[in-house]
Amino acid sequence: MATIYLVRHAPTAANASGVFQGQSDVPAEPIEDPARHAIPAAGPRTIYTSPLQRALTAAEVLFPGENAIVDDRLMERSVGEWEGLDHATVRRRWPAYGEEATDLMLTPPEARASTSSQLG
């Protein structure tokens, strides 16, 4: 039986600050003791990752020494005008969104079409 791992990305300073990253290529924070996070191979597997640094770092840490296939369709969705802004700033500039501004299903203003709809 195959095991599927769904991994978003390694932590970033923007995550800790509550900043919308979107498709910005924000680097991952240094990971202490990366070997502790490695997932041992239990047979052949194929690893796919987004081209963003934070996703590539996650793949390298979790699956060390293995070649990941970079697929642009796995890139984080666009968050449009909110990219690079913290949650409080978004709520202040776009009050009509209120607390829903952090809802992951919400499409921010001027967001580019997601490539994830091409999957499948």
Buried (B, 14 or more C-beta within 10 A) or exposed (E): EEEEEEBEBBBBEBBEEEBBBBBBBBBBBEBEEBEEBBBEEEEEEEBEBBBBBBBBBBBBBBBEEBEBEBBEBBBBBBBBBBBBBBBEBBBEEBEEBEEEBBEEEEEBEEBEEBBEEEEE
